Amino acid sequence: PARPVPPEPAQPVFSQYWLHGKGPAPAGNMPVAVHLSPGRLTFGADLTGSGLLLTVACGPQPASGQVTLDVPAGLVVEPAGGPTPLCYELAGGGYAAWDLAARVRPGTPAGRYYVTARIEDDLGQAFEDATLITVGEPPAPPLDLPLTELIPLIEADQQAAAAEVGLRLLPATLTVGAGQRGEFVVELANRTAAPIRGECQLVSPLGTWPVLSPWTQGFAVAAGQTTTLCYPLRLPAAARPGSQWWALAKVMYFGRVAYSECARIEAGG
């Protein structure tokens, strides 16, 4: 019999994995996927009246299960017909779809909130998709504006997205003796108004990868909180004193990607 496929190290796996720029489909080739659309909703003075489309689709093999919605405090997202379990029973190549109603409770603070939909497959992996809901922020700029008006709005929107997380790789210079151990620490701050989940990879040049283990980790950070991730390394005994190379942290969550500044690894004498 075929051996089970090891799950991805970061769970749940993001359904739109290509937005994270990390290569081919996840382990198991994603036999079932979940999606939320659109990817962004904006609430200003009017806190009601927006909708989402939730879909689940599978490959050649049948799939069954239930979708779990993770909705931050202050928001309400539920099936348009009223609260009901989001169960699916799909034949090969089938799909299911639900209309969801979204609203913001009065008094909810302004901020950026992520709503997620999550499922599991028969290989033991979880998959999720996310929609960004902004409260009290400008909507995404319409692309039919004149360029002189559009470009400043796009820049402001990109700056707001980049400010969702704070990211540092420490220390800036790590000196390790040949055959000795050292450690990088990633500090990740969640500045959104909702929990975020994802994956943090330590990126370094080809030839240095065996030095780092693990080189990628999953994470979950509550709203307004900071977490730390540790990346131990060990230089080979034959490392040449004075040799140097770079490393940086790549953080991926809900279709977003952020990079730290580069740090330096140096082989001590």
N, C-alpha and C positions, 0 to 999 in steps of 0.2 A: 504493500500500500504506500501511497505517496506520503512523505513526511509533512507534518503541518508547517505552514510558513510562519517564521518568527514574526511577531508583531512589530510595528514601528516603535522606536524608543519613546516618541512623544505621542501621547494619547490625550484627547481624541485626535485623529488625523483630520486636517482641514480638507473639505471636499474639493475646493478649487485650489488644489495643491500647486498648480502651475503658477499661481500668483506669487508663490514663495520662491520661485526660481531655484529649486533644489533638485531638478532632474526628472527622471521618469516617474511613472505611477508608483504609489506606495506598495509595500509588500502585500501580496495577495491580489494585486491588480484591481482593487476596489470593485468587488462584485456587486455592491449596492451603494448608491450615493444619495445624499440629501442636499437640497438647495433651497435657499431663501432669495426672493427677489421682490423689489429692487434691492440693491446693495446699500441703499441709504435713504432714510426718511428724515424730513426736517419739520419740527414743530416750533412755530413762533407764538403769536398771541392765541391762535386757534389750536387747542390741544386735542381735537378730535378729528375723525374723518379720514384717516389714512389706512391703507391696506397693504398686505403682503401676500405673496403667493408662495406656498410651501409645496415642494414636490419631492417624491422619492421614486427612483428608477433603478432597475436591476439589469444585469446582463443575461446571458443565456439560461442561467440557473434560477429557479424560483426563489423568492425571498419573502420573509414575513417578519413582522416586528411591530414596534411602536415608537413614534417620534416623541422625544422629550424636549420641551421648550424651556430654555433658561432665560427668564425675564427679570431684569434688575428691578429693585424696589423703585417705586415711582412711576413705572410703566405698566400698562396692561396690554398683552398680546394674546389673543385667543381666537378659536375658530369663529368665523363670522356668524354662524348660526347659533352660537352659544357654546359654553364649555362642554367638550366631549373628547373622549380618548382618540388620539391620532394613530389609529391602528391601520396596518396595511397587510395585504395578502396578495402577492404578485406572482403571476405566471412569468415564465422566462421572457425577457424583453418587455415586461410590463412596467407601468408607472401608476402612481396615485398622486392626486393634487388636492389641496385645500386652500380656500381663501381665508386669510386671517385678518382680523380687525385690530388695529393698533391705536392706542390713545395714551395720553400722559395725564397722570393724576394731578389735580390742582395742588400747587405748593411745591412741586418737584423742582429741585435746583437746576439751573442751567448747566449744561455739560454735554459730554459725548458718552453715549450708552451703547453697549453691544447686546443685541438679542441673538441667541443661538438656538439652532435646532440640531438635535443629536440622535443618532441611531447606532445600532451595533450589527455586525455581520456574524456569520456562523464560524468565523475564524477567531473570534474573540477580540476583534478590533472595534473601536468606536470611531464614528465619522461625524463631523459637524460642519455646518455652514453658519455664517453670521451676517447680520444686517446692522449697520451703524445708524443709530437714531440720535440726532442732535436736537437739543432743547435750548432755545434762546440763542441760537447761532444762525448766521446767514446760510441759505441753501447753497448747494453747488452752483457755480455761476453758469448761466445759459451760454451755450457755445455760439449762438448766433449774434452775439454782441460785436461791435467793432473792436478790432484788436487793441486799440488804445485803452478801451474800457475793460476788455476781457483779461488781458495779461495781468494787471495788478490784482484782480479778483482771484485768478488762478493761483498766483503767488501767495496771497493771504490764505487761501484754502489749503495749499500745500504746507504752509507753515503751521497751521492749526493741526494738521495730521501729524506732522513731524514732532509736535509738542506732546503727543499722547504718551510717549514713554521717555524716560531718561535712562541713559546707558553709559556705563563706564567699565573699562577693562583695566584691572589693577594687578600688579604695579605697572607703571609706564615702562620700566626696564626691569627685567627679571634675570638675575645672574645666577647660574647653576653650574656647579662643578661637574666634570666628566664622571659619569656613573652615579651622580647624585640626583635627588628628587627636588622638585620645586612645585609651585602652584600659582595659577592665575585665578583671580576672583572676578566674576562679572556681577556688577551691581545694576539691577533692573528696577526702575521706579515706574509704577503705573499711575499716570496722571489723569486717566479717564474717570468717569463716574460709575464704572461697572467693572466686574472682574474680567481679566484677559487670560487666555491660555495660548500656549504655542510651543515653539522650539527655539533653542539657542545653540548655535554651532560656533565652535572655535575654528576659524579659517587660518591656514598657514600654508607656506609653499610646499609644493610636491617634494617629497623626500624627508619631510619633517613629521608626516602624519603618524608613523609608529611611535613617536615620542609622546603623543598625547592620547590619553585614555581615561574616561570617555571623551570623545571630541564633540558629541552632541547630546543635549539633554532636553527633556520637556520641562515646562514650568507653568505655574498658575499663580497669579498675583491679584489680590483683592484690590478694589478701588482705593486709590490714594495711598497704597502701601508699596514697600520696597522689599525685594527679595535678593538673595545672593546665591550664585551658582559657582561651585568650585571645580576647577579643571586641573587635576594633577598632571605632572609630566616628569619624565626621567630621561636624562641625557645618556646616550650610550657611553660606555667606558672609553671608546676610541674617539670621542668628540674632540675636535681640535681646539685648544684654548684660544680664545679671542674670536672664534667664529660667531656670527650673528645672523638672525633672521627675524622676520616680523610675524605678528599674529593679530587678529582682530576678532571681535565677537559679532556674529550676525544673528539678529533676533527676528523671528517670523511669527505673526499672530493674525488671525482673521483676515488674511489677504494683504497685510501690511508687512513691510520689511524695513529694519533699521540696522545701522552699522555703528560700531564704536570707532573711536580713533585707534590707530595702530599702536600696539605695544612692541617692545623689543625683547628678544630672548638672546642672551649672551652666554657663551660657554666660558666659565671662569678658569683660571689657571690652576 
